[in-house]
Amino acid sequence: MYEKEPVKIFVVEDDPTYTKFLQYVLSLDPDFETEFFTTGKGLIEKLHKRPAVITLDYSLPDMAGEKVLRAIREFDPDISVIIISAQEKIGTAVELLKLGAFDYITKDEEAKDRILNAIKNARNKSSLIREIDRLKEEISAKYEFEKSIVGNSPAIKNVFGLLEKAVKTQITVSITGETGTGKELVAKAVHYNSKRKSKAFIAVNIAAIPRDLIESELFGHEKGAFTGATNRRIGKFEEAEGGTIFLDEIGEMDLNLQSKLLRVLQEKEITRIGGNQLIKLDVRVIVATHKNLIEETKAGKFREDLYYRLLGLPIQLPPLRDRGQDIILLARFFLDQFSKENQLPKLKISAEAQNKLLTHPFPGNVRELKSIVELAAVMTDDSEIKSDNINFNSAAGEEAMLLREMTLQEYNYRIIRNYLNKYDNNVLDVARRLDIGKSSIYRYLKEMEQAGI
């Protein structure tokens, strides 16, 4: 959190008597740093000093209070403006509050306490805004490509190159890849490195929302639009205004809703269910799926026109089994992360454990690796993760190794390495079980280690 610092307050008041009153009121709090003005023009010229709070006399000699308020809001809508007026007109107060005034206070006997309370509340709002801005910057740093996406393999470097292109424009991004490859992580990396990073990132998993609720979830609804709609609901597209909406598992969307989504993307506007108002949108769209949408289109399960509308910049995420030594880099990253979060001593990964990880096909991809490493960290009684601490519980089992395209020599190596891991590196036992000579095992290991496999 931020350390306590003076609250910069600008006071705009042309009445000398009331100026003295405000000087007294504001002097009651030593945290206030005040500067006084007698005209709206004088205030506007000093807005670059960025006060946190402005108390504004509604009746100034050179400008109407409403005009000054609009100028402040246009310069920085986060500045809290407290209107102070001798007029007690409800209609005027309501209009000014609609224009963005933080509070409206009349010059009466209760003004002192109300002004102090209003400034206190405005200060809390300002601190909250600064904290949110700090967190946004922290998140942006967290999602820098090289920090959030770990790896040095050619496959992942190709992804980095595409990400660099994605953040320079507003093009729609379509991310494909097997489950667990990190599609949402890539979507966040695009958003938090783009010009939209200060706005919202809204993620929606299409597959996780019941079919009869998805339209309301995306586009919102008006009160009474259907049974159970007791209040107006703002949809995810509206929540993402100015920012990014990430539609995960887009291939699960039914055809009827696909046509509505297509119209939204084309017109850049929505209508809430049960409403007539057209709501303009400025939202970047990123989609992801583990399905082959071309095949889905051919099968009549996905609209061809929507497919081409969403294609944009395609980013194909490689499965972990095709990323070579990235497996070890990621394992170390997850291990360090888990150790810090759980206040564990720093752990290493033994050479045997690394070999065991490198020979596993990881059908669950990065997500599977993370869970395996975290379990290993819990199970080890040493300062090092041993081979015995690595446990594979994938439902796909060793058959998942066939998911990867390899040469016969590579398959032989991995079969031998799996058997060595399974039977405590007993070469004689493995040679007997595989019905090959002991020298063949050593030869394969040497050849593949030289090849870096």
C-alpha positions as CSV (number, residue, x, y, z in Angstrom):
1,M,0.0,0.0,0.0
2,Y,1.0,3.6,-0.5
3,E,2.5,5.6,2.4
4,K,0.4,8.5,3.7
5,E,1.1,11.6,1.7
6,P,-0.5,15.1,1.6
7,V,-3.8,15.4,-0.2
8,K,-3.6,18.2,-2.7
9,I,-6.8,20.3,-2.6
10,F,-7.7,23.2,-4.9
11,V,-10.3,25.6,-3.5
12,V,-12.2,27.9,-6.0
13,E,-14.1,30.6,-4.1
14,D,-14.5,34.3,-5.0
15,D,-16.1,35.4,-1.6
16,P,-13.2,36.5,0.7
17,T,-15.3,35.8,3.8
18,Y,-16.1,32.2,2.8
19,T,-12.5,31.7,1.6
20,K,-11.3,32.4,5.2
21,F,-13.9,30.0,6.4
22,L,-12.7,27.3,4.1
23,Q,-9.1,28.0,5.1
24,Y,-10.0,27.4,8.7
25,V,-12.0,24.2,7.9
26,L,-9.2,22.7,5.8
27,S,-6.5,23.7,8.4
28,L,-8.1,21.2,10.8
29,D,-6.5,18.3,9.0
30,P,-2.6,18.5,8.7
31,D,-2.7,16.1,5.7
32,F,-4.4,18.7,3.5
33,E,-2.2,20.7,1.1
34,T,-4.4,23.6,-0.2
35,E,-4.2,26.1,-3.0
36,F,-6.8,28.9,-3.5
37,F,-8.3,30.4,-6.6
38,T,-10.9,33.1,-7.2
39,T,-11.7,32.4,-10.8
40,G,-12.5,29.3,-12.9
41,K,-9.9,30.3,-15.5
42,G,-7.2,30.5,-12.9
43,L,-8.1,27.0,-11.7
44,I,-8.1,25.5,-15.2
45,E,-4.7,26.9,-15.9
46,K,-3.3,25.0,-12.9
47,L,-5.0,21.6,-13.5
48,H,-1.6,20.2,-14.7
49,K,-0.7,20.1,-11.0
50,R,-3.2,17.3,-10.7
51,P,-5.1,17.9,-7.4
52,A,-6.9,15.0,-5.8
53,V,-9.9,17.1,-4.8
54,I,-11.4,20.5,-5.9
55,T,-14.0,22.4,-4.0
56,L,-15.8,24.6,-6.5
57,D,-18.0,27.6,-5.9
58,Y,-20.9,27.2,-8.2
59,S,-21.3,31.0,-8.8
60,L,-18.0,32.4,-10.1
61,P,-17.5,35.9,-11.7
62,D,-15.9,34.7,-14.9
63,M,-17.4,31.2,-15.6
64,A,-20.5,29.2,-14.7
65,G,-19.8,26.4,-12.2
66,E,-21.2,23.8,-14.7
67,K,-18.7,24.9,-17.4
68,V,-15.8,24.7,-14.9
69,L,-16.9,21.2,-13.9
70,R,-17.0,20.0,-17.5
71,A,-13.5,21.4,-18.1
72,I,-12.2,19.5,-15.0
73,R,-13.9,16.3,-16.0
74,E,-12.5,16.6,-19.5
75,F,-9.0,17.1,-18.2
76,D,-9.1,14.2,-15.7
77,P,-12.4,12.5,-14.6
78,D,-10.6,11.0,-11.6
79,I,-10.4,14.4,-9.9
80,S,-13.1,14.6,-7.2
81,V,-15.1,17.9,-7.5
82,I,-17.2,19.0,-4.6
83,I,-19.6,21.8,-5.5
84,I,-20.2,24.4,-2.8
85,S,-23.2,26.7,-3.5
86,A,-25.3,29.3,-1.7
87,Q,-28.2,28.0,-3.8
88,E,-30.2,25.1,-2.4
89,K,-31.8,23.9,-5.7
90,I,-32.5,20.2,-5.9
91,G,-32.6,20.2,-9.7
92,T,-29.3,22.0,-10.1
93,A,-27.7,19.6,-7.6
94,V,-29.0,16.5,-9.4
95,E,-27.8,17.8,-12.8
96,L,-24.3,18.5,-11.4
97,L,-24.1,15.1,-9.8
98,K,-25.1,13.6,-13.2
99,L,-22.2,15.5,-14.8
100,G,-19.8,13.8,-12.4
101,A,-19.6,16.1,-9.3
102,F,-18.5,14.1,-6.3
103,D,-20.8,16.0,-3.9
104,Y,-23.0,19.1,-3.7
105,I,-22.9,21.1,-0.5
106,T,-24.9,24.2,0.4
107,K,-23.4,27.1,2.4
108,D,-25.2,26.6,5.7
109,E,-24.4,25.9,9.3
110,E,-23.7,22.2,8.6
111,A,-21.3,23.0,5.8
112,K,-18.1,22.5,7.9
113,D,-18.8,18.9,8.8
114,R,-20.1,18.1,5.4
115,I,-17.1,19.5,3.6
116,L,-14.6,17.6,5.8
117,N,-16.6,14.4,5.4
118,A,-16.8,14.9,1.6
119,I,-13.1,15.5,1.3
120,K,-12.3,12.5,3.5
121,N,-14.5,10.3,1.2
122,A,-12.9,11.9,-1.9
123,R,-9.4,11.2,-0.5
124,N,-10.3,7.5,0.0
125,K,-11.6,7.4,-3.6
126,S,-8.4,8.9,-4.8
127,S,-6.2,6.5,-2.8
128,L,-8.3,3.6,-4.2
129,I,-7.8,4.9,-7.8
130,R,-4.1,5.1,-7.3
131,E,-4.0,1.6,-5.8
132,I,-5.9,0.3,-8.8
133,D,-3.6,2.0,-11.2
134,R,-0.6,0.5,-9.3
135,L,-2.1,-2.9,-9.5
136,K,-2.8,-2.5,-13.2
137,E,0.9,-1.6,-13.8
138,E,1.9,-4.6,-11.7
139,I,-0.4,-6.9,-13.7
140,S,1.0,-5.4,-17.0
141,A,4.5,-6.2,-15.8
142,K,3.4,-9.7,-14.8
143,Y,2.2,-10.4,-18.3
144,E,5.2,-9.2,-20.2
145,F,5.8,-12.0,-22.8
146,E,9.1,-13.3,-21.4
147,K,7.8,-13.2,-17.8
148,S,4.4,-14.8,-18.3
149,I,5.3,-17.3,-21.1
150,V,8.3,-19.3,-20.2
151,G,10.4,-21.0,-22.9
152,N,13.2,-20.8,-25.4
153,S,12.1,-23.5,-27.9
154,P,11.7,-22.5,-31.6
155,A,8.0,-23.2,-31.3
156,I,7.4,-20.8,-28.4
157,K,9.7,-18.1,-30.0
158,N,7.4,-18.2,-33.0
159,V,4.5,-17.5,-30.6
160,F,6.5,-14.5,-29.2
161,G,6.8,-13.1,-32.7
162,L,3.1,-13.3,-33.3
163,L,2.3,-11.7,-30.0
164,E,4.5,-8.8,-30.9
165,K,2.4,-8.3,-34.0
166,A,-0.9,-8.7,-32.1
167,V,-0.2,-5.9,-29.6
168,K,0.6,-3.3,-32.3
169,T,-2.9,-3.4,-33.8
170,Q,-6.5,-4.0,-32.7
171,I,-6.8,-7.1,-34.9
172,T,-9.0,-10.0,-33.6
173,V,-6.8,-12.8,-32.3
174,S,-7.7,-16.5,-32.5
175,I,-5.8,-18.8,-30.3
176,T,-5.8,-22.6,-30.9
177,G,-4.1,-25.4,-29.1
178,E,-4.7,-28.4,-27.0
179,T,-6.3,-28.1,-23.6
180,G,-3.7,-26.9,-21.0
181,T,-1.4,-25.1,-23.4
182,G,-2.1,-21.7,-21.9
183,K,-4.6,-20.1,-24.2
184,E,-5.9,-17.7,-21.6
185,L,-2.4,-16.7,-20.5
186,V,-1.6,-15.7,-24.1
187,A,-4.9,-13.7,-24.3
188,K,-3.9,-11.8,-21.2
189,A,-0.4,-11.2,-22.5
190,V,-2.0,-9.6,-25.6
191,H,-4.3,-7.4,-23.6
192,Y,-1.9,-6.3,-20.9
193,N,0.8,-5.4,-23.5
194,S,-1.7,-3.4,-25.7
195,K,-3.0,0.1,-25.6
196,R,-6.1,-1.3,-23.9
197,K,-4.2,-2.5,-20.8
198,S,-5.7,0.1,-18.5
199,K,-9.2,-1.1,-19.3
200,A,-11.0,-4.4,-18.4
201,F,-10.0,-7.9,-19.5
202,I,-13.2,-10.0,-19.4
203,A,-12.8,-13.8,-19.8
204,V,-15.8,-15.9,-20.7
205,N,-15.7,-19.7,-21.0
206,I,-18.5,-20.5,-23.4
207,A,-18.5,-24.2,-22.5
208,A,-19.0,-23.5,-18.8
209,I,-22.3,-21.5,-19.2
210,P,-25.7,-23.2,-19.8
211,R,-26.9,-22.7,-23.3
212,D,-30.1,-20.9,-22.3
213,L,-28.1,-18.3,-20.3
214,I,-25.2,-17.6,-22.6
215,E,-27.0,-14.8,-24.6
216,S,-27.9,-12.9,-21.4
217,E,-24.4,-13.5,-20.0
218,L,-22.8,-12.0,-23.2
219,F,-25.2,-9.2,-24.1
220,G,-27.2,-8.5,-20.9
221,H,-30.9,-8.2,-20.4
222,E,-33.5,-5.6,-19.3
223,K,-35.7,-6.0,-16.2
224,G,-38.7,-8.3,-17.1
225,A,-37.2,-9.6,-20.3
226,F,-38.0,-13.1,-19.2
227,T,-39.1,-15.1,-16.1
228,G,-36.5,-14.4,-13.4
229,A,-35.1,-11.2,-14.9
230,T,-35.9,-9.1,-11.8
231,N,-33.2,-6.5,-12.6
232,R,-31.3,-5.1,-15.5
233,R,-28.1,-7.1,-16.2
234,I,-25.1,-5.7,-17.9
235,G,-23.5,-8.3,-20.2
236,K,-19.9,-9.2,-20.6
237,F,-19.5,-7.2,-23.8
238,E,-20.5,-4.0,-22.0
239,E,-18.3,-4.8,-19.0
240,A,-15.4,-5.1,-21.5
241,E,-16.0,-1.6,-23.0
242,G,-12.7,0.0,-24.0
243,G,-10.9,-3.2,-23.2
244,T,-10.8,-6.9,-24.3
245,I,-13.3,-9.7,-24.2
246,F,-11.8,-13.2,-24.3
247,L,-14.2,-15.9,-25.6
248,D,-12.7,-19.2,-24.6
249,E,-14.0,-22.5,-26.2
250,I,-15.7,-20.5,-28.9
251,G,-16.2,-23.8,-30.8
252,E,-18.9,-24.8,-28.2
253,M,-21.2,-21.9,-29.1
254,D,-24.5,-23.0,-30.7
255,L,-25.4,-21.9,-34.2
256,N,-28.2,-19.6,-33.2
257,L,-26.0,-17.6,-30.9
258,Q,-23.2,-17.6,-33.5
259,S,-25.4,-15.6,-35.8
260,K,-26.0,-13.0,-33.1
261,L,-22.3,-12.8,-32.3
262,L,-21.6,-12.3,-36.0
263,R,-24.0,-9.3,-36.1
264,V,-22.4,-7.8,-32.9
265,L,-18.9,-8.1,-34.5
266,Q,-20.1,-6.6,-37.8
267,E,-22.1,-3.7,-36.3
268,K,-20.0,-3.1,-33.2
269,E,-23.2,-2.7,-31.2
270,I,-25.5,-4.8,-29.0
271,T,-29.1,-4.7,-27.8
272,R,-29.8,-6.2,-24.4
273,I,-32.5,-9.0,-24.3
274,G,-35.9,-7.3,-23.9
275,G,-34.5,-3.9,-24.9
276,N,-34.6,-1.6,-27.9
277,Q,-31.6,0.6,-27.3
278,L,-28.6,0.1,-29.5
279,I,-25.4,0.2,-27.4
280,K,-22.2,1.0,-29.3
281,L,-19.2,-1.0,-28.4
282,D,-15.4,-0.5,-28.5
283,V,-14.2,-3.9,-27.5
284,R,-11.3,-6.0,-28.8
285,V,-12.2,-9.7,-29.3
286,I,-9.8,-12.6,-28.6
287,V,-11.1,-16.1,-29.1
288,A,-9.7,-19.5,-28.3
289,T,-10.6,-23.2,-28.9
290,H,-9.1,-26.6,-28.8
291,K,-11.2,-27.6,-31.7
292,N,-10.4,-27.5,-35.4
293,L,-12.9,-24.8,-36.5
294,I,-12.3,-25.6,-40.2
295,E,-13.5,-29.2,-39.6
296,E,-16.3,-27.9,-37.5
297,T,-17.3,-25.5,-40.4
298,K,-17.3,-28.4,-42.9
299,A,-19.5,-30.4,-40.5
300,G,-22.0,-27.6,-40.3
301,K,-21.3,-27.0,-36.6
302,F,-19.7,-23.6,-37.0
303,R,-20.7,-20.7,-39.3
304,E,-18.2,-20.2,-42.1
305,D,-18.8,-16.4,-42.1
306,L,-18.2,-16.2,-38.3
307,Y,-15.0,-18.3,-38.7
308,Y,-13.5,-15.9,-41.1
309,R,-14.7,-12.9,-39.0
310,L,-12.9,-14.4,-36.0
311,L,-9.8,-15.7,-37.7
312,G,-7.9,-12.4,-37.5
313,L,-4.4,-13.2,-36.4
314,P,-4.2,-16.9,-35.7
315,I,-1.8,-18.1,-32.9
316,Q,-1.3,-21.9,-32.7
317,L,0.1,-22.9,-29.3
318,P,2.4,-25.9,-29.4
319,P,1.8,-28.9,-27.2
320,L,4.3,-29.2,-24.4
321,R,5.7,-32.5,-25.8
322,D,6.9,-30.4,-28.8
323,R,8.8,-27.9,-26.7
324,G,11.9,-29.9,-25.7
325,Q,13.9,-28.3,-22.9
326,D,11.1,-25.8,-22.2
327,I,9.7,-28.7,-20.0
328,I,12.6,-28.2,-17.6
329,L,12.4,-24.4,-17.7
330,L,8.7,-24.5,-16.9
331,A,9.2,-27.2,-14.2
332,R,11.8,-25.0,-12.4
333,F,9.5,-21.9,-12.8
334,F,6.6,-23.7,-11.3
335,L,8.7,-25.2,-8.5
336,D,10.2,-21.8,-7.5
337,Q,6.7,-20.2,-7.6
338,F,5.2,-23.0,-5.5
339,S,8.1,-22.8,-3.0
340,K,7.7,-19.1,-2.5
341,E,3.9,-19.2,-2.1
342,N,4.2,-22.0,0.5
343,Q,7.3,-20.7,2.2
344,L,9.3,-23.8,1.3
345,P,13.1,-23.9,0.9
346,K,14.4,-23.6,-2.6
347,L,14.3,-27.0,-4.3
348,K,16.3,-28.4,-7.2
349,I,15.3,-31.0,-9.8
350,S,17.7,-34.0,-10.0
351,A,19.0,-35.1,-13.4
352,E,17.0,-38.4,-13.1
353,A,13.9,-36.4,-12.4
354,Q,14.5,-34.1,-15.4
355,N,15.0,-37.1,-17.7
356,K,11.8,-38.6,-16.4
357,L,9.9,-35.3,-17.2
358,L,11.5,-35.1,-20.7
359,T,10.3,-38.5,-21.6
360,H,6.7,-38.0,-20.6
361,P,4.2,-37.0,-23.4
362,F,2.2,-34.6,-21.2
363,P,-1.3,-35.0,-22.7
364,G,-2.4,-32.4,-20.2
365,N,0.3,-30.0,-21.4
366,V,1.5,-27.1,-19.2
367,R,-1.4,-27.5,-16.7
368,E,-0.4,-31.2,-16.1
369,L,3.3,-30.3,-15.6
370,K,2.4,-27.7,-13.0
371,S,0.3,-30.1,-11.0
372,I,3.1,-32.8,-11.2
373,V,5.8,-30.4,-10.1
374,E,3.7,-29.1,-7.2
375,L,2.9,-32.6,-6.0
376,A,6.6,-33.5,-6.2
377,A,7.5,-30.5,-4.1
378,V,5.1,-31.7,-1.4
379,M,6.3,-35.3,-1.5
380,T,10.1,-34.8,-1.4
381,D,11.8,-35.0,2.0
382,D,15.0,-33.6,0.5
383,S,16.3,-30.3,-1.0
384,E,16.0,-31.9,-4.4
385,I,13.1,-33.4,-6.4
386,K,14.0,-37.0,-7.1
387,S,12.7,-39.3,-9.8
388,D,10.5,-41.1,-7.3
389,N,8.8,-37.9,-6.5
390,I,7.6,-37.5,-10.1
391,N,4.3,-39.2,-10.5
392,F,2.3,-39.3,-13.7
393,N,-1.4,-39.8,-13.3
394,S,-2.5,-38.9,-16.8
395,A,-5.6,-40.7,-17.9
396,A,-4.0,-41.0,-21.3
397,G,-1.1,-43.0,-19.9
398,E,1.9,-44.0,-21.9
399,E,-0.2,-44.3,-25.1
400,A,-0.3,-40.5,-25.2
401,M,3.3,-40.7,-26.4
402,L,1.9,-41.5,-29.8
403,L,0.4,-38.0,-29.9
404,R,3.8,-36.7,-30.9
405,E,5.3,-37.3,-34.4
406,M,8.8,-38.8,-33.9
407,T,11.2,-40.9,-35.8
408,L,11.5,-44.6,-35.0
409,Q,14.8,-43.8,-33.3
410,E,13.2,-41.2,-31.0
411,Y,10.5,-43.6,-30.1
412,N,13.1,-46.3,-29.3
413,Y,14.9,-43.8,-27.1
414,R,11.8,-42.8,-25.1
415,I,10.7,-46.4,-24.6
416,I,14.2,-47.3,-23.3
417,R,14.2,-44.1,-21.1
418,N,10.7,-44.9,-19.7
419,Y,11.8,-48.5,-18.8
420,L,15.0,-47.2,-17.1
421,N,12.9,-44.8,-15.0
422,K,10.4,-47.5,-14.2
423,Y,13.0,-50.1,-13.2
424,D,15.5,-47.9,-11.3
425,N,18.0,-47.6,-14.1
426,N,18.8,-51.3,-14.0
427,V,20.2,-51.8,-17.5
428,L,20.3,-55.6,-17.3
429,D,16.7,-55.8,-16.2
430,V,15.6,-53.4,-18.9
431,A,17.5,-55.2,-21.6
432,R,15.9,-58.5,-20.6
433,R,12.4,-57.0,-20.5
434,L,12.8,-55.3,-24.0
435,D,14.6,-58.3,-25.4
436,I,17.6,-56.3,-26.7
437,G,21.3,-56.3,-25.8
438,K,22.7,-54.1,-23.0
439,S,25.1,-52.5,-25.5
440,S,22.1,-51.4,-27.6
441,I,20.7,-49.5,-24.7
442,Y,23.9,-47.6,-24.1
443,R,24.2,-46.9,-27.8
444,Y,20.7,-45.4,-28.1
445,L,21.2,-43.3,-25.0
446,K,24.5,-41.9,-26.2
447,E,23.2,-41.1,-29.7
448,M,20.1,-39.4,-28.4
449,E,22.0,-37.4,-25.8
450,Q,24.4,-36.2,-28.5
451,A,21.3,-35.2,-30.6
452,G,19.9,-33.3,-27.6
453,I,16.7,-35.4,-27.5
